[in-house]
Every structure is written in structure tokens, then in C-alpha cells.
């Protein structure tokens, strides 16, 4: 696997200097993204967050946030699920760059990152293993479910952990491990760069444009890395299958189809087939179904139909769910030196991230401030620095034109939470 530096240098303009921030949260035991139908003591989930920020000329102009969920069984990682959470540009890059190629390069890196990398260090675990504790199933009453959730929350506060050291016995990844990708597309003015929509140089895509943009990115990832048995899906809530197929007509990977990767049975209960991710409108509707005591009535097919009439989905903008489920036949590798900063805690991770998402980007001052704060914090507090990258793409190469700051295509997955200015904290 090429280093992240090499992957990005190939898509950045020749002889131009860029600087990259790549944060990784400490791996931590987590509950499954699915509501389990029965208790399973053989599986445990490890959750990791990645955050990328790219800058040039002492300005931050691009960010991407994603989560990785590793499923552990019999001391080996059997699945890596990548959830693309948020991505954004702010229009303050003075160089001609391709945001699509930058995003593809980063996903190239994440997809081929060896799952064993996340398991190489001691993993923080909760008070009890989530697989062996009480589960919320179809037979669980609302009152009982709330007690279970409260117990899970309280267990994280305590320090008495009977399962501490459990992850030290993990041997690595299973030879037949699978890789999944999940993301939601919906056009919004901004997510990670607050007030950046007020910058006239920022180009905002429509819902359909954004969907085609992401399909192109994921299709390249499929062609480059996944084997022939892979399943790639597109679901547009409320859209007819024939119209959804039109979006897939130009894709090069042969295994695209209409549907989702969560379940092959439309008759299955949605509560057990739909994953819940951070800041997930789909998950919020699933919680609403539970609150209305309809969890045992709403099938998967009904869920997608009802989802389209929710306030977050019926604003006249095309939204979609893109999924990938397959194997990576090529050998994977760990990160190279200095291309990732693994934070000592989630708190420190959030503080460093806030130097980007906590600024206001209605003017270029926010981009300058974000860069300066990051540079100084990393140098003074962590004795680290942003990773310097020299571009090597010639201007005549495909994908190198039409991508200046006034034409950058912003990337905005489905999310409706407003980014608010965060108060700077010190460690």
C-alpha cells in the first residue's frame, strides 16, 4: 500500500505545498451498530474515529470525518465497517485541486489500512463486554430497554472492569475478513466549516449532483480494491427502482444494484436490519419507531417508504444511502511514520478537531485561524507537526483542471445537525 502522503501527492498540483492533519481516536470497545436479536458473547465491536484536514498557504480548506467499526470474533477481526460521516470544503484554496480525487485518495488509504493496525495497542474497554451483557431484543419492553441503556452508560463511569485485558489476546485479522462502506448523501450549505456557505467561491452541489459525485468516488474504490463477489448498493428512499437504476448506468464496477447491504429480506424487522451511526437521521427515525412502540411492526420495506416522508427527507432534495460489502484481495498494510496522530484520549481528539470545526468561515480569517491554532497546538503541546505534502500531478493530467477554489465541489453526506462554534479548551 502506498503511503497516505504518496496517495495525496499524486492528486495534488505539481510543486505545490500542502499540509495534512490526520487524527485518530484511541480504539475503544463499543456496542454494535445494530440492535442484536440475541446475546452473542463471541463478538465484540471496536470503534475508531478518523479526522482529516488539508491546508495550503497557511489556510485549512478541506476536512473529512469517518468512523471505523471492527467486529472481533474468536480473537480475530472478521469485519471492518467504514462509515463516512461528514466531509466539506470552504472555498479558500487558491490552488487548482480536485476535491473528488483528494477524497478518493483518502478512502483508498482507509480501505486498504490493515485492521490489525487498530488492534496493535491496548484498547480501552467498557465495564462489561457488550456482547455478554443484557441485549435489547424484540421481546424487551421499553422500560427494560431504558434500564439496560442506563446500565451501559453507568458502566463506562466505573473503573472496575472484569474484562480488562480482553483485547490483549487478539491475534489480528481473519483471512476472510470483509470490508463494508456506508454513507448517506444529502446536499447542505455546510457541515464541518461553519458559515462557509457565505463564501461566494464555495460551490454547492444539488442533491442529484452530490449523489453522482459520491457514486463516482465509491465506484473507483470498488474497481481498485474489491473482489468480484462484492455487493454495492444504492437506496433512494421513495424513488422508483427504474429511476434509481439510472444513477448506476455509468458506473464501471459490475456489481451495483438497487437496495441496501444491511439485509436481504424486505420482510425483516427494520429494528434489527438498520444500523445506527453518529449523527444519523435514518437512526433518529428508527428511534422514533421504537418510541412509538412500532418496533415489532415496521418491516424493512415499510421503513424505507416511511423514511421518505420524514421532515429531514422531504425537503425536495435527493438523498440516498450507498453501501459496499466485499473482500479486499490485496495485501493491506499499516500506516507509515508520521502520517497519523493517534490521540491519547477522545477528549484530546475532540479538542484538536475543534480548532477546525469551531471556527467561523464566512471570511478567510477562519481558515487562517484554524491553521495557526492547529500548528501551534501540535508543536507546543504534542511536539508534532502537520504532514507536509508536495504535489506531483502535472496540470495536463486528467482530473487536474477545473477545480480551483471557486469550483471546488463540496462533499456533504446526509446529516442535519448544525455545526456550532466551539469554545477552545486546553488540556
Backbone torsions as a table, in degrees:
resi	resn	phi	psi	omega
1	UNK	NA	133.3	175.5
2	UNK	-68.2	153.0	177.1
3	UNK	-68.7	159.9	177.1
4	UNK	-60.6	-36.9	178.3
5	UNK	-60.5	-44.7	-180.0
6	UNK	-68.1	-40.9	179.4
7	UNK	-59.9	-42.8	-179.2
8	UNK	-75.6	-36.3	-178.9
9	UNK	-61.9	-30.1	-179.5
10	UNK	-69.6	-22.2	-176.8
11	UNK	-109.7	2.1	178.7
12	UNK	-104.5	148.7	-173.9
13	UNK	-59.5	143.4	-175.0
14	UNK	-58.7	135.2	174.9
15	UNK	66.1	13.3	176.6
16	UNK	-101.3	140.6	-177.7
17	UNK	-96.2	132.5	175.4
18	UNK	-128.1	160.5	178.9
19	UNK	-131.9	134.1	-173.2
20	UNK	-115.5	135.8	167.9
21	UNK	-107.9	125.0	175.3
22	UNK	-130.3	105.8	179.1
23	UNK	-100.3	145.4	171.9
24	UNK	-132.9	130.3	176.8
25	UNK	-73.8	157.3	176.2
26	UNK	-66.0	135.7	178.3
27	UNK	-58.0	138.7	-177.2
28	UNK	-143.4	140.2	175.7
29	UNK	-61.6	138.9	-176.4
30	UNK	-140.5	166.7	173.2
31	UNK	-81.1	155.3	179.3
32	UNK	-60.0	150.0	177.0
33	UNK	-74.6	-8.8	176.8
34	UNK	-108.5	149.3	169.0
35	UNK	-76.9	119.5	-175.5
36	UNK	-79.5	138.0	178.8
37	UNK	-74.2	-26.7	179.5
38	UNK	-149.3	156.3	179.1
39	UNK	-65.7	135.1	-179.6
40	UNK	-131.5	101.8	-177.3
41	UNK	-77.1	-8.3	-175.8
42	UNK	-88.3	-12.9	-176.6
43	UNK	-119.4	143.1	174.6
44	UNK	-139.0	150.9	-177.8
45	UNK	-114.1	135.1	175.3
46	UNK	-113.4	130.3	-175.9
47	UNK	-113.5	135.4	178.3
48	UNK	-136.3	141.2	177.8
49	UNK	-112.9	136.3	174.1
50	UNK	-114.1	144.9	175.1
51	UNK	-140.0	127.0	-179.1
52	UNK	-116.4	140.0	172.9
53	UNK	-136.6	132.5	-178.4
54	UNK	-120.6	135.2	-178.0
55	UNK	-134.8	161.8	175.6
56	UNK	-152.5	146.3	-179.9
57	UNK	54.0	39.1	177.3
58	UNK	62.0	32.5	175.9
59	UNK	-134.5	134.8	172.6
60	UNK	-84.3	130.1	-177.0
61	UNK	-129.8	-8.1	-175.8
62	UNK	-145.5	141.2	175.5
63	UNK	-145.0	149.6	178.0
64	UNK	-143.1	133.5	178.4
65	UNK	-124.2	133.8	177.2
66	UNK	-148.5	162.7	-180.0
67	UNK	-121.9	145.4	175.3
68	UNK	-120.6	128.5	177.8
69	UNK	-115.9	119.7	177.4
70	UNK	-102.6	128.5	175.1
71	UNK	-97.2	122.8	-177.1
72	UNK	-106.6	131.0	177.0
73	UNK	-143.3	132.2	-179.4
74	UNK	52.9	43.4	175.8
75	UNK	67.6	17.1	178.4
76	UNK	-135.5	148.0	176.5
77	UNK	-78.3	121.9	-178.1
78	UNK	-107.0	-13.3	-178.2
79	UNK	-153.4	139.6	172.1
80	UNK	-121.3	115.8	-180.0
81	UNK	-107.9	123.4	-179.5
82	UNK	-106.6	118.3	176.3
83	UNK	-107.3	114.1	177.5
84	UNK	-81.7	110.8	-171.2
85	UNK	-87.9	-63.2	-177.2
86	UNK	-143.1	147.6	171.6
87	UNK	-148.0	151.2	-174.7
88	UNK	-162.6	156.8	168.7
89	UNK	-127.2	163.0	179.9
90	UNK	-121.0	-2.8	176.3
91	UNK	83.4	9.8	-176.0
92	UNK	-103.8	20.8	174.5
93	UNK	-91.2	126.6	-177.9
94	UNK	-87.5	-9.7	-179.9
95	UNK	-92.7	160.1	176.0
96	UNK	-86.1	109.1	-177.0
97	UNK	-132.1	159.7	175.6
98	UNK	-106.7	107.1	179.2
99	UNK	-63.9	-34.9	178.2
100	UNK	-61.7	-44.4	-179.3
101	UNK	-70.0	-33.7	176.1
102	UNK	-63.3	-46.5	179.7
103	UNK	-63.2	-42.1	178.8
104	UNK	-62.7	-41.3	179.9
105	UNK	-62.2	-42.3	179.7
106	UNK	-66.6	-40.5	177.9
107	UNK	-68.8	-34.0	172.3
108	UNK	-53.3	-45.8	-177.9
109	UNK	-65.9	-48.3	-176.7
110	UNK	-66.1	-41.7	-178.4
111	UNK	-62.3	-39.8	-176.3
112	UNK	-94.1	6.6	176.7
113	UNK	-73.9	125.4	-176.2
114	UNK	-60.1	127.4	177.4
115	UNK	-56.7	-27.6	-179.6
116	UNK	-64.1	-21.9	178.3
117	UNK	-57.7	-40.8	-177.9
118	UNK	-73.0	-18.0	-175.2
119	UNK	-103.2	5.5	-175.2
120	UNK	-77.2	-17.2	179.6
121	UNK	-119.4	163.8	179.7
122	UNK	-61.2	134.4	-176.2
123	UNK	-104.2	132.8	178.4
124	UNK	-71.6	128.5	-178.3
125	UNK	-117.1	157.5	177.7
126	UNK	-80.8	179.2	-175.1
127	UNK	-61.2	-34.1	177.8
128	UNK	-136.4	149.7	177.5
129	UNK	-65.4	129.8	-175.1
130	UNK	-63.8	-27.7	-179.3
131	UNK	-71.4	-31.8	-174.8
132	UNK	-94.3	-9.5	178.7
133	UNK	-82.8	178.4	178.4
134	UNK	-58.9	139.5	179.6
135	UNK	-110.5	153.5	174.5
136	UNK	-94.4	112.4	-177.0
137	UNK	-119.4	-176.9	-179.5
138	UNK	-65.2	-19.0	180.0
139	UNK	-93.0	-5.1	-176.4
140	UNK	-79.5	129.9	176.4
141	UNK	-75.1	162.0	179.7
142	UNK	-60.3	-42.4	-179.7
143	UNK	-61.9	-44.0	179.6
144	UNK	-66.0	-39.5	-179.8
145	UNK	-62.1	-41.3	178.9
146	UNK	-63.8	-38.4	178.0
147	UNK	-64.4	-40.1	179.2
148	UNK	-64.4	-44.4	179.6
149	UNK	-63.0	-40.4	178.8
150	UNK	-65.1	-40.6	179.6
151	UNK	-63.8	-38.5	177.3
152	UNK	-63.1	-42.9	-179.7
153	UNK	-64.1	-45.2	-178.4
154	UNK	-65.9	-32.5	-177.7
155	UNK	-65.8	-25.5	-179.9
156	UNK	-72.9	-21.5	-177.7
157	UNK	-79.1	-30.6	-175.9
158	UNK	-78.3	164.3	-178.2
159	UNK	-110.7	-6.3	179.4
160	UNK	-82.5	107.4	-173.6
161	UNK	-122.7	102.7	-178.9
162	UNK	-65.0	-20.4	-177.9
163	UNK	-102.0	10.8	-179.6
164	UNK	-60.2	133.7	-177.6
165	UNK	94.8	-5.0	-179.0
166	UNK	-56.0	-42.5	-174.4
167	UNK	-78.1	-8.9	178.6
168	UNK	-69.2	-16.3	-179.5
169	UNK	-93.9	3.3	-180.0
170	UNK	-68.5	130.2	-174.8
171	UNK	-90.3	-18.4	-177.4
172	UNK	136.9	-145.1	-178.0
173	UNK	-103.7	151.8	175.2
174	UNK	-72.2	143.0	179.8
175	UNK	-57.4	-28.2	-178.7
176	UNK	-105.6	30.1	-178.7
177	UNK	-62.4	149.9	-178.9
178	UNK	-113.8	157.7	179.0
179	UNK	-122.7	130.5	177.5
180	UNK	-120.9	148.0	175.0
181	UNK	-128.5	137.0	177.4
182	UNK	-139.4	134.9	175.3
183	UNK	-154.4	159.7	-178.8
184	UNK	-124.4	134.3	-177.7
185	UNK	-111.7	132.5	174.2
186	UNK	-162.4	127.6	-177.7
187	UNK	-74.9	132.5	177.4
188	UNK	-142.2	157.3	-179.8
189	UNK	-60.5	-41.9	178.1
190	UNK	-166.2	158.6	173.1
191	UNK	-133.3	-64.4	-175.8
192	UNK	-82.3	-23.6	179.5
193	UNK	-112.0	90.6	-176.3
194	UNK	-59.4	134.9	178.0
195	UNK	68.2	8.6	-179.0
196	UNK	-69.4	-17.7	178.0
197	UNK	-65.6	-15.8	178.2
198	UNK	-80.4	-7.4	174.5
199	UNK	-81.4	115.3	-177.0
200	UNK	-63.5	-15.9	-179.8
201	UNK	-84.3	-6.1	178.7
202	UNK	-88.1	124.2	-179.2
203	UNK	-96.6	125.7	-177.8
204	UNK	-107.0	123.4	-178.8
205	UNK	-81.0	152.7	172.3
206	UNK	-75.2	171.6	179.8
207	UNK	-59.6	-43.3	179.9
208	UNK	-67.6	-41.8	179.2
209	UNK	-62.6	-42.3	-179.4
210	UNK	-65.6	-39.7	177.9
211	UNK	-61.0	-47.8	179.4
212	UNK	-63.3	-36.1	178.9
213	UNK	-60.3	-49.3	-178.8
214	UNK	-69.5	-36.8	177.1
215	UNK	-60.0	-39.0	178.0
216	UNK	-63.6	-41.7	179.0
217	UNK	-63.9	-51.4	-177.2
218	UNK	-66.0	-35.2	179.1
219	UNK	-62.0	-39.9	177.1
220	UNK	-64.0	-40.5	178.5
221	UNK	-62.5	-40.8	179.4
222	UNK	-62.3	-48.1	-177.3
223	UNK	-63.3	-38.1	-175.0
224	UNK	-77.9	-33.2	-164.9
225	UNK	-126.0	-25.3	-170.8
226	UNK	-97.2	151.9	-178.7
227	UNK	-82.9	177.6	-172.5
228	UNK	-71.1	-16.0	179.7
229	UNK	-88.3	9.9	-176.3
230	UNK	-72.3	148.6	173.7
231	UNK	-113.4	125.0	176.8
232	UNK	-122.2	132.1	-171.9
233	UNK	-132.9	154.9	174.1
234	UNK	-133.8	128.9	177.2
235	UNK	-126.6	121.9	174.8
236	UNK	-114.2	104.3	-176.8
237	UNK	-53.6	125.6	177.2
238	UNK	84.8	-3.6	-177.5
239	UNK	-95.1	143.9	177.2
240	UNK	-67.7	148.2	-177.0
241	UNK	-60.8	-38.9	-178.7
242	UNK	-62.1	-37.8	178.9
243	UNK	-73.8	-37.4	177.9
244	UNK	-62.3	-37.1	-179.8
245	UNK	-62.2	-26.8	179.7
246	UNK	-62.6	-33.1	179.3
247	UNK	-69.3	-20.3	-176.3
248	UNK	-96.5	-4.7	-171.6
249	UNK	-64.7	-29.3	-176.9
250	UNK	-96.2	0.6	-179.3
251	UNK	-72.7	146.2	-177.5
252	UNK	-89.4	-32.5	178.4
253	UNK	-66.5	135.0	-173.0
254	UNK	-82.5	-5.0	-171.6
255	UNK	-108.7	27.9	174.0
256	UNK	-78.5	144.4	174.4
257	UNK	-155.2	167.0	177.4
258	UNK	-83.7	133.1	180.0
259	UNK	143.5	-151.7	179.0
260	UNK	-145.3	164.6	-177.3
261	UNK	-93.4	1.1	-172.2
262	UNK	-78.9	-36.8	-176.8
263	UNK	-159.8	143.6	179.0
264	UNK	-91.9	-1.8	-176.0
265	UNK	-115.2	115.4	179.5
266	UNK	-69.0	-18.2	-178.9
267	UNK	-85.3	-7.3	-179.1
268	UNK	-70.6	148.5	178.1
269	UNK	-64.6	132.4	-177.4
270	UNK	-61.2	-33.4	-176.2
271	UNK	-59.3	-27.1	-179.3
272	UNK	-101.8	-4.3	-174.4
273	UNK	-114.2	-15.7	-176.1
274	UNK	-105.3	123.3	178.0
275	UNK	-76.6	156.4	177.2
276	UNK	-119.0	117.7	-179.2
277	UNK	-110.4	168.8	176.9
278	UNK	-60.4	139.3	177.7
279	UNK	51.1	51.4	-170.6
280	UNK	-112.7	106.8	179.0
281	UNK	-58.7	-37.2	177.1
282	UNK	-61.0	-41.7	177.8
283	UNK	-67.7	-34.3	178.4
284	UNK	-64.8	-37.9	177.2
285	UNK	-67.8	-36.3	177.6
286	UNK	-62.7	-39.9	176.4
287	UNK	-64.2	-35.8	177.6
288	UNK	-64.4	-40.0	177.6
289	UNK	-59.7	-41.4	179.0
290	UNK	-65.7	-44.4	-179.6
291	UNK	-62.4	-29.7	179.5
292	UNK	-85.9	7.2	-179.8
293	UNK	59.2	36.7	179.3
294	UNK	-114.0	12.2	-175.7
295	UNK	-60.0	-31.1	-177.8
296	UNK	-93.0	8.1	-177.8
297	UNK	-118.3	-31.4	-173.5
298	UNK	-83.5	113.3	176.6
299	UNK	-82.2	167.2	-177.5
300	UNK	-60.0	-42.2	179.7
301	UNK	-64.1	-38.8	178.3
302	UNK	-68.0	-34.4	-177.8
303	UNK	-59.4	-47.0	-178.1
304	UNK	-66.8	-34.7	178.5
305	UNK	-67.5	-45.8	-179.3
306	UNK	-69.1	-30.1	-176.8
307	UNK	-62.0	-34.9	-175.5
308	UNK	-65.6	-22.6	-177.7
309	UNK	-95.0	1.8	176.7
310	UNK	-70.8	151.8	-176.3
311	UNK	-54.7	-37.8	-176.9
312	UNK	-73.4	-12.0	-174.9
313	UNK	-117.6	-7.6	-172.9
314	UNK	-114.6	40.0	-179.5
315	UNK	-100.9	21.4	176.7
316	UNK	80.0	12.0	-178.3
317	UNK	-114.5	135.2	178.5
318	UNK	-67.9	124.7	175.6
319	UNK	-123.0	156.3	-175.8
320	UNK	-154.2	164.9	174.3
321	UNK	-122.6	121.9	179.6
322	UNK	-112.1	134.0	-178.9
323	UNK	-137.7	150.6	177.0
324	UNK	-136.9	138.1	178.5
325	UNK	-144.2	110.5	-178.2
326	UNK	-169.3	-169.0	-179.3
327	UNK	-114.6	151.9	176.9
328	UNK	-104.3	102.2	-175.9
329	UNK	-71.1	-24.8	-178.5
330	UNK	-77.1	156.0	178.3
331	UNK	-68.4	137.2	178.6
332	UNK	-101.6	157.7	-177.0
333	UNK	-134.0	164.0	176.2
334	UNK	-84.0	171.9	-179.3
335	UNK	-69.6	151.7	175.5
336	UNK	-80.4	167.3	-179.0
337	UNK	-60.1	138.6	172.1
338	UNK	69.9	3.7	-179.5
339	UNK	-94.3	-1.8	175.4
340	UNK	-144.3	139.2	175.3
341	UNK	-110.1	107.2	178.7
342	UNK	-83.9	116.0	-176.1
343	UNK	-71.7	146.9	179.2
344	UNK	-70.1	-21.2	179.9
345	UNK	-156.6	163.3	176.9
346	UNK	-65.6	-31.2	179.3
347	UNK	-62.9	-47.2	179.4
348	UNK	-66.3	-38.4	175.9
349	UNK	-55.3	-48.3	-178.2
350	UNK	-65.7	-36.1	179.5
351	UNK	-64.3	-47.9	-179.4
352	UNK	-64.9	-42.4	177.6
353	UNK	-59.5	-35.7	-177.0
354	UNK	-65.4	-20.4	177.4
355	UNK	-67.1	-18.6	174.3
356	UNK	-99.3	-54.9	-173.6
357	UNK	-76.8	-11.6	-179.0
358	UNK	-90.5	-4.5	179.2
359	UNK	-86.1	165.6	172.0
360	UNK	-105.6	132.0	-172.5
361	UNK	-115.3	30.1	175.4
362	UNK	-70.6	-21.4	172.4
363	UNK	-130.6	169.5	-179.1
364	UNK	-68.5	-13.8	179.4
365	UNK	-57.6	-37.3	178.9
366	UNK	-62.4	-39.8	179.2
367	UNK	-66.2	-39.8	176.8
368	UNK	-65.8	-44.4	-178.4
369	UNK	-63.6	-42.4	179.8
370	UNK	-59.9	-45.0	-179.9
371	UNK	-63.1	-48.7	-177.3
372	UNK	-62.4	-42.4	-180.0
373	UNK	-65.1	-41.2	177.8
374	UNK	-63.4	-49.8	-178.6
375	UNK	-56.6	-48.1	-176.8
376	UNK	-68.5	-41.5	-179.4
377	UNK	-63.1	-48.5	-178.3
378	UNK	-61.9	-39.4	-177.7
379	UNK	-72.2	-47.4	-173.0
380	UNK	-80.1	-37.0	-173.8
381	UNK	-97.8	-28.4	-172.8
382	UNK	-123.8	-2.5	-177.9
383	UNK	53.1	39.8	176.9
384	UNK	-125.4	172.4	179.0
385	UNK	-144.4	163.4	174.1
386	UNK	-66.0	147.6	-178.8
387	UNK	-80.2	119.1	-179.9
388	UNK	-81.1	132.2	-179.2
389	UNK	-128.1	129.9	175.7
390	UNK	-102.4	122.0	-179.9
391	UNK	-67.7	151.1	178.9
392	UNK	-133.7	8.2	177.8
393	UNK	-81.4	125.8	177.7
394	UNK	-75.6	152.2	-175.7
395	UNK	-63.9	-20.3	-178.9
396	UNK	-85.8	-8.7	-177.9
397	UNK	-74.7	149.8	178.4
398	UNK	-58.1	139.3	177.2
399	UNK	86.3	1.7	-175.7
400	UNK	-98.1	-3.3	-178.0
401	UNK	-117.2	166.7	175.8
402	UNK	68.3	28.8	-176.0
403	UNK	-134.9	32.5	176.7
404	UNK	-70.2	179.9	-173.8
405	UNK	-62.0	-24.6	-179.9
406	UNK	-87.0	-3.5	-177.8
407	UNK	-129.3	10.2	178.5
408	UNK	-62.1	130.1	177.8
409	UNK	-86.1	111.5	-178.7
410	UNK	-71.9	147.1	-177.6
411	UNK	-109.6	120.5	-177.7
412	UNK	-137.3	97.9	174.2
413	UNK	-66.1	167.5	-176.8
414	UNK	-64.2	116.2	177.9
415	UNK	-168.5	139.4	-175.9
416	UNK	-119.3	10.9	178.6
417	UNK	-81.4	137.3	179.0
418	UNK	-83.8	132.6	177.1
419	UNK	-78.0	124.3	-179.7
420	UNK	-108.9	153.0	178.9
421	UNK	-63.9	129.9	-177.3
422	UNK	-101.6	143.1	177.7
423	UNK	-75.4	130.1	179.8
424	UNK	-66.1	138.6	179.7
425	UNK	-121.6	161.0	174.2
426	UNK	-117.4	153.6	-177.8
427	UNK	-78.0	NA	NA
